[in-house]
Amino acid sequence: TKKGKEGKVKIDYAGSMATQLMSSRVQTLRAGDWMHEYNRYQRERYLYDNKMGVYSKGGNSRQVDWAEYKGDRFSEDQIANPQYDTDWVDAVTRRGFQQQHSVTMSGGTDNTKYLTSVSFFDQKGVLRNNGMKRFNARINLDQKINRIFKAGLNLNLNQNRFSNMPLGSGEFENAGVLTTAIQSEPIRPVRDG
């Protein structure tokens, strides 16, 4: 534990600021590309369910008549001009910011020595609504009562506040924010609330 020293009042300040970025960013499909791939998946599912094409058994391949197929969820016009094109990873992330500040005051006489300090730490993480704030205050006081006895006071106050988003390790309802963003359909709009 730091202690005060005999001498004039000494005031020290230390501070730092930094930004944080994701080291690598997952690239997700744009809305038009996603709709196109969704239609391709539905067509493949149609072939599989009806045992057509490569899914026919014993080489007994039924001819596919795509003119009769009505399973496309998205039209070519919808694919070319999507109503929404949400980048969900962008919607849940941000440039993180961190700052730390500390002020210390110390001094004393032959009989009394003191040190007080206050520090503040604030971090806004790269995920939105994710961060931490910490406040610390400290007082150290040493008093020489006589040649034999000394008294001391050490007082520390700490406060931590966390706002953490679930990171999760599963899928769907057990997934964290980033996993959910990666899995979300880009054709849905962002809504607050």
Residue frames relative to the residue before (quaternion, step in Angstrom):
aa qw qx qy qz dx dy dz
T 1.0000 0.0000 0.0000 0.0000 0.00 0.00 0.00
K 0.4352 -0.6965 0.5060 0.2635 3.53 -0.86 0.96
K 0.1675 -0.7765 0.6041 0.0642 3.53 -1.12 0.80
G 0.5476 -0.5928 0.4760 0.3494 3.53 -1.28 0.41
K 0.2551 -0.7560 0.5837 0.1508 3.54 -1.25 0.47
E 0.5927 -0.5667 0.4350 0.3719 3.51 -1.20 0.56
G 0.5560 0.5958 -0.4495 0.3658 3.55 -0.97 0.88
K 0.7291 -0.4057 0.3097 0.4559 3.52 -1.36 -0.08
V 0.6455 -0.5104 0.3968 0.4066 3.51 -1.30 0.40
K 0.0877 -0.7789 0.6206 0.0196 3.53 -0.93 0.99
I 0.0895 -0.7901 0.6061 0.0219 3.56 -0.84 1.01
D 0.0634 -0.7916 0.6077 -0.0046 3.55 -0.84 1.05
Y 0.1004 -0.7633 0.6356 0.0577 3.53 -1.16 0.74
A 0.0117 0.7608 -0.6488 -0.0006 3.54 -1.11 0.77
G 0.1104 0.8018 -0.5801 0.0919 3.55 -0.94 0.81
S 0.0060 -0.7832 0.6216 0.0134 3.50 -1.26 0.43
M 0.1002 -0.7602 0.6390 0.0618 3.51 -1.29 0.51
A 0.0382 0.7977 -0.5998 0.0496 3.55 -1.08 0.73
T 0.2905 -0.7127 0.6003 0.2174 3.53 -1.26 0.40
Q 0.2108 -0.7702 0.5917 0.1111 3.53 -1.22 0.52
L 0.0784 -0.7737 0.6280 0.0280 3.53 -1.08 0.84
M 0.5497 -0.5580 0.4798 0.3952 3.55 -1.23 0.39
S 0.4963 -0.6850 0.4406 0.3006 3.58 -0.86 0.92
S 0.7728 -0.0336 -0.0040 0.6337 3.57 1.13 -0.57
R 0.2696 -0.7807 0.5516 0.1166 3.52 -1.04 0.81
V 0.4165 -0.6947 0.5317 0.2476 3.54 -0.92 0.94
Q 0.2622 -0.7507 0.5871 0.1517 3.56 -0.86 0.99
T 0.1324 -0.7894 0.5975 0.0468 3.55 -0.72 1.10
L 0.6229 -0.5548 0.3977 0.3821 3.56 -1.25 0.37
R 0.4600 -0.6212 0.5570 0.3037 3.53 -1.21 0.63
A 0.7049 -0.4970 0.2944 0.4117 3.59 -1.19 0.49
G 0.6732 0.5015 -0.3074 0.4482 3.63 0.83 -0.92
D 0.6635 0.4926 -0.2963 0.4789 3.57 0.96 -0.87
W 0.6390 0.5284 -0.3207 0.4578 3.56 1.01 -0.84
M 0.6569 0.5081 -0.3092 0.4634 3.61 0.93 -0.89
H 0.6319 0.5311 -0.3234 0.4626 3.57 1.01 -0.85
E 0.6883 0.4699 -0.2796 0.4767 3.60 0.88 -0.95
Y 0.6065 0.5430 -0.3582 0.4572 3.59 1.06 -0.64
N 0.6480 0.5031 -0.3128 0.4788 3.59 0.95 -0.86
R 0.6361 0.5261 -0.3301 0.4578 3.61 0.97 -0.82
Y 0.6404 0.5196 -0.3191 0.4670 3.56 0.99 -0.84
Q 0.6577 0.5138 -0.3103 0.4552 3.60 0.92 -0.91
R 0.6413 0.5091 -0.3236 0.4741 3.61 1.02 -0.75
E 0.6445 0.5082 -0.3184 0.4743 3.57 0.97 -0.82
R 0.6372 0.5251 -0.3135 0.4690 3.57 1.02 -0.80
Y 0.6156 0.5485 -0.3244 0.4635 3.58 1.07 -0.81
L 0.6545 0.5044 -0.3066 0.4725 3.59 0.93 -0.89
Y 0.6676 0.5098 -0.2949 0.4555 3.55 0.92 -0.95
D 0.6898 0.4913 -0.2862 0.4483 3.59 0.81 -1.01
N 0.7576 0.3626 -0.1919 0.5076 3.59 1.06 -0.74
K 0.3967 -0.7557 0.4405 0.2784 3.58 1.35 0.27
M 0.3646 0.7176 -0.4907 0.3336 3.51 0.84 1.11
G 0.8072 0.2703 -0.1958 0.4869 3.56 -1.28 0.33
V 0.8440 -0.1113 0.0998 0.5150 3.57 -0.89 -0.93
Y 0.6597 0.5126 -0.3057 0.4568 3.61 1.23 -0.29
S 0.4593 0.6652 -0.4695 0.3551 3.60 1.22 0.10
K 0.4120 -0.7176 0.5103 0.2345 3.56 -1.12 0.66
G 0.8644 0.1306 -0.1051 0.4740 3.51 -1.08 0.81
G 0.6369 -0.5618 0.3317 0.4107 3.57 1.11 0.65
N 0.4898 0.6479 -0.4303 0.3939 3.57 1.27 0.24
S 0.0214 0.8649 -0.4990 0.0496 3.55 0.59 1.17
R 0.2783 -0.7263 0.6067 0.1643 3.52 -0.87 1.05
Q 0.4859 -0.6610 0.4922 0.2911 3.55 -1.01 0.81
V 0.3309 -0.7401 0.5532 0.1917 3.58 -0.95 0.89
D 0.1224 -0.7673 0.6272 0.0545 3.56 -0.83 1.03
W 0.2199 -0.8262 0.5080 0.1048 3.56 0.00 1.32
A 0.5436 0.6028 -0.4089 0.4170 3.62 1.19 -0.30
E 0.6821 0.4706 -0.2789 0.4853 3.59 1.14 -0.63
Y 0.5630 0.6238 -0.3821 0.3846 3.58 1.18 -0.47
K 0.0688 -0.8133 0.5778 -0.0025 3.60 -0.77 1.06
G 0.4484 0.7550 -0.3939 0.2715 3.59 1.21 0.37
D 0.4783 0.6667 -0.4636 0.3343 3.65 1.18 -0.12
R 0.3529 -0.7418 0.5356 0.1956 3.55 -0.79 1.03
F 0.7915 0.2494 -0.1051 0.5480 3.56 1.08 -0.78
S 0.3845 -0.7064 0.5466 0.2331 3.55 -1.00 0.86
E 0.6597 -0.4881 0.3805 0.4264 3.58 -1.28 0.26
D 0.6325 0.5302 -0.3295 0.4585 3.60 1.06 -0.71
Q 0.6472 0.5015 -0.3180 0.4781 3.61 0.99 -0.78
I 0.6448 0.5166 -0.3192 0.4641 3.58 1.01 -0.79
A 0.6894 0.4768 -0.2788 0.4687 3.58 0.96 -0.86
N 0.8025 0.1621 -0.0545 0.5717 3.61 1.10 -0.70
P 0.0391 -0.8340 0.5497 0.0268 3.62 0.43 1.10
Q 0.5330 -0.6362 0.4581 0.3183 3.56 -1.07 0.77
Y 0.7798 0.0895 -0.0327 0.6187 3.58 1.05 -0.83
D 0.0476 -0.7677 0.6387 0.0223 3.54 -1.18 0.64
T 0.0430 0.8570 -0.5068 0.0832 3.54 0.54 1.26
D 0.2179 -0.7197 0.6459 0.1320 3.54 -0.95 0.96
W 0.2503 -0.8269 0.4874 0.1268 3.55 -0.02 1.33
V 0.5993 0.5403 -0.3757 0.4558 3.61 1.04 -0.58
D 0.6511 0.4975 -0.3044 0.4857 3.58 1.00 -0.81
A 0.6467 0.5490 -0.3135 0.4268 3.59 1.04 -0.78
V 0.7690 0.3513 -0.1958 0.4968 3.62 1.06 -0.63
T 0.6982 0.4208 -0.2814 0.5062 3.61 1.24 -0.01
R 0.0723 -0.7659 0.6376 0.0393 3.53 -1.34 0.26
R 0.5692 -0.5090 0.4780 0.4342 3.54 -1.32 -0.03
G 0.3432 -0.7510 0.5289 0.1962 3.56 -0.68 1.09
F 0.1196 -0.7780 0.6139 0.0599 3.55 -1.22 0.51
Q 0.0510 -0.7931 0.6068 -0.0145 3.53 -1.02 0.89
Q 0.0444 0.7842 -0.6184 0.0255 3.55 -1.01 0.82
Q 0.0643 -0.7790 0.6237 -0.0007 3.51 -1.16 0.74
H 0.0117 0.7935 -0.6062 0.0520 3.57 -0.90 0.99
S 0.0084 0.7941 -0.6062 0.0442 3.56 -1.04 0.82
V 0.0561 -0.7689 0.6366 0.0161 3.57 -1.00 0.93
T 0.0517 -0.7936 0.6060 -0.0125 3.56 -0.86 1.04
M 0.0659 -0.7754 0.6275 0.0232 3.55 -0.99 0.89
S 0.0829 0.8031 -0.5832 0.0904 3.59 -0.79 1.00
G 0.2343 0.7539 -0.5940 0.1546 3.51 -1.29 0.39
G 0.1081 0.8224 -0.5574 0.0352 3.54 -1.20 -0.36
T 0.4150 -0.6484 0.5752 0.2765 3.46 -1.45 -0.04
D 0.7452 -0.3551 0.2897 0.4844 3.54 -1.28 -0.23
N 0.7647 0.3770 -0.1861 0.4883 3.61 1.02 -0.82
T 0.7983 0.2121 -0.0924 0.5561 3.62 1.05 -0.66
K 0.0024 0.7784 -0.6271 0.0291 3.54 -0.88 1.00
Y 0.0264 -0.8175 0.5749 -0.0236 3.59 -0.97 0.82
L 0.0240 -0.7453 0.6654 0.0345 3.49 -1.36 0.44
T 0.0148 0.7706 -0.6369 0.0190 3.55 -0.88 0.95
S 0.0247 0.7970 -0.6032 0.0161 3.54 -1.08 0.67
V 0.1136 -0.7450 0.6550 0.0550 3.50 -1.27 0.63
S 0.0366 0.7978 -0.6012 0.0268 3.57 -0.94 0.87
F 0.1306 -0.7742 0.6183 0.0363 3.50 -1.23 0.68
F 0.0447 -0.7761 0.6290 -0.0083 3.56 -0.98 0.95
D 0.0236 0.7916 -0.6085 0.0502 3.58 -0.88 0.96
Q 0.0245 0.7920 -0.6079 0.0510 3.55 -0.76 1.07
K 0.1164 -0.7345 0.6662 0.0557 3.52 -0.95 1.00
G 0.3346 -0.7976 0.4731 0.1675 3.57 -0.38 1.27
V 0.6628 -0.5151 0.3701 0.3979 3.56 -1.30 0.20
L 0.6336 0.4363 -0.3430 0.5390 3.61 1.23 -0.22
R 0.5073 -0.6429 0.4740 0.3235 3.58 -0.91 0.87
N 0.8258 0.1822 -0.1797 0.5026 3.57 -1.17 0.72
N 0.5958 0.5193 -0.3704 0.4881 3.56 1.12 0.66
G 0.3695 0.7364 -0.5067 0.2537 3.57 -0.66 1.01
M 0.2585 -0.7449 0.5971 0.1476 3.50 -1.39 -0.09
K 0.0585 -0.7575 0.6488 0.0431 3.55 -1.14 0.76
R 0.0199 -0.7926 0.6092 -0.0145 3.54 -0.99 0.88
F 0.0766 -0.7716 0.6313 0.0150 3.56 -1.01 0.94
N 0.0167 -0.7880 0.6150 -0.0215 3.59 -0.90 0.97
A 0.0049 0.7587 -0.6514 -0.0082 3.56 -1.14 0.74
R 0.0333 -0.8075 0.5884 -0.0245 3.55 -0.99 0.87
I 0.0438 -0.7568 0.6517 0.0236 3.54 -1.15 0.77
N 0.0124 -0.7604 0.6491 -0.0140 3.56 -0.89 1.03
L 0.0205 0.7979 -0.5985 0.0691 3.56 -0.71 1.12
D 0.0509 -0.7809 0.6226 0.0009 3.57 -0.86 1.04
Q 0.0497 -0.8046 0.5913 -0.0225 3.56 -0.77 1.09
K 0.2647 -0.7299 0.6107 0.1556 3.55 -0.89 1.02
I 0.2608 -0.7915 0.5370 0.1308 3.57 -0.52 1.22
N 0.7469 -0.1818 0.1214 0.6280 3.58 1.01 -0.86
R 0.7747 -0.3351 0.2232 0.4875 3.59 -1.23 -0.26
I 0.7452 0.4157 -0.2143 0.4753 3.59 1.05 -0.67
F 0.8080 0.2976 -0.1279 0.4921 3.60 0.82 -0.96
K 0.0523 -0.7439 0.6659 0.0196 3.47 -1.23 0.81
A 0.1551 -0.7607 0.6207 0.1097 3.57 -1.19 0.51
G 0.0710 -0.8058 0.5874 0.0268 3.52 -1.11 0.63
L 0.1391 -0.7589 0.6316 0.0760 3.52 -1.24 0.56
N 0.0107 -0.7595 0.6502 -0.0164 3.53 -0.90 1.01
L 0.0337 0.7986 -0.5967 0.0709 3.56 -0.63 1.14
N 0.0224 -0.7930 0.6083 -0.0247 3.55 -0.81 1.06
L 0.0682 -0.7662 0.6384 0.0287 3.54 -0.99 0.90
N 0.0004 0.7989 -0.6003 0.0371 3.57 -0.89 0.97
Q 0.0177 0.7664 -0.6421 -0.0048 3.51 -1.14 0.69
N 0.0590 -0.7824 0.6199 0.0025 3.56 -0.88 1.02
R 0.0387 -0.7723 0.6339 0.0169 3.55 -1.02 0.85
F 0.0983 -0.7975 0.5952 0.0103 3.52 -0.82 1.08
S 0.0293 -0.7370 0.6732 0.0520 3.53 -1.14 0.67
N 0.0385 0.8418 -0.5304 0.0931 3.53 0.05 1.34
M 0.3075 -0.7053 0.6103 0.1886 3.51 -1.11 0.80
P 0.5143 -0.6371 0.4566 0.3480 3.60 -1.00 0.68
L 0.2887 -0.7625 0.5564 0.1604 3.55 -0.83 0.98
G 0.1916 -0.8434 0.4865 0.1235 3.60 1.17 -0.56
S 0.1909 -0.7779 0.5867 0.1194 3.51 -1.25 0.40
G 0.6510 0.5122 -0.3107 0.4661 3.56 1.26 0.08
E 0.5273 -0.5896 0.4882 0.3687 3.50 -1.21 -0.63
F 0.8122 0.2738 -0.2040 0.4731 3.52 -1.37 0.21
E 0.8477 -0.0679 0.0337 0.5251 3.65 -0.72 -0.95
N 0.6864 0.4526 -0.2843 0.4930 3.63 1.22 -0.30
A 0.5015 0.6653 -0.4156 0.3648 3.57 1.28 0.05
G 0.4708 -0.6451 0.5201 0.3027 3.51 -1.25 0.44
V 0.7584 -0.4053 0.2724 0.4318 3.53 -1.36 0.09
L 0.7021 0.4697 -0.2862 0.4522 3.60 0.78 -0.95
T 0.6383 0.5090 -0.3296 0.4743 3.61 0.96 -0.79
T 0.6480 0.5117 -0.3132 0.4693 3.57 0.96 -0.85
A 0.6408 0.5242 -0.3267 0.4559 3.60 0.97 -0.80
I 0.6559 0.5083 -0.3079 0.4654 3.58 0.98 -0.85
Q 0.7285 0.4414 -0.2355 0.4680 3.59 1.00 -0.82
S 0.5634 0.6428 -0.3813 0.3521 3.62 1.19 -0.33
E 0.5260 -0.6393 0.4729 0.3016 3.53 -1.15 0.72
P 0.3990 -0.7375 0.4872 0.2440 3.63 -0.75 0.97
I 0.5798 0.5947 -0.3771 0.4099 3.61 1.24 -0.08
R 0.6007 0.5359 -0.3564 0.4743 3.59 1.31 0.03
P 0.4202 -0.7077 0.4999 0.2696 3.62 -1.00 0.74
V 0.5057 -0.5921 0.5204 0.3505 3.55 -1.30 0.34
R 0.0409 -0.7831 0.6205 0.0029 3.53 -0.96 0.92
D 0.3357 -0.7104 0.5801 0.2147 3.54 -1.07 0.75
G 0.7349 0.4428 -0.2999 0.4171 3.57 -1.07 0.70
